[in-house]
């Protein structure tokens, strides 16, 4: 049962991170559209998106390991 719960939690985390990535990418696109001088904000948002994508990959890798166990 714990195995199933861990997979469920990992899937939920991946879905949550993907949602955050979509929101951050949307915010970044809107920021670029509305601010000609928003490069610092753009850099911060790009960094956030990159960090979320890395976390998603980490969780997906962990999920694959758990499934294979």
ChimeraX attribute file (.defattr): number of C-alpha atoms within 10 A of each C-alpha:
attribute: neighborCount
match mode: 1-to-1
recipient: residues
	/A:1	5
	/A:2	7
	/A:3	11
	/A:4	11
	/A:5	10
	/A:6	14
	/A:7	16
	/A:8	13
	/A:9	13
	/A:10	19
	/A:11	15
	/A:12	12
	/A:13	16
	/A:14	21
	/A:15	13
	/A:16	12
	/A:17	20
	/A:18	17
	/A:19	13
	/A:20	16
	/A:21	19
	/A:22	13
	/A:23	13
	/A:24	19
	/A:25	17
	/A:26	13
	/A:27	14
	/A:28	21
	/A:29	13
	/A:30	11
	/A:31	17
	/A:32	15
	/A:33	10
	/A:34	10
	/A:35	11
	/A:36	8
	/A:37	10
	/A:38	14
	/A:39	12
	/A:40	9
	/A:41	14
	/A:42	17
	/A:43	12
	/A:44	13
	/A:45	19
	/A:46	15
	/A:47	13
	/A:48	17
	/A:49	21
	/A:50	15
	/A:51	13
	/A:52	20
	/A:53	17
	/A:54	13
	/A:55	16
	/A:56	20
	/A:57	14
	/A:58	13
	/A:59	17
	/A:60	16
	/A:61	12
	/A:62	14
	/A:63	19
	/A:64	13
	/A:65	10
	/A:66	14
	/A:67	12
	/A:68	7
	/A:69	7
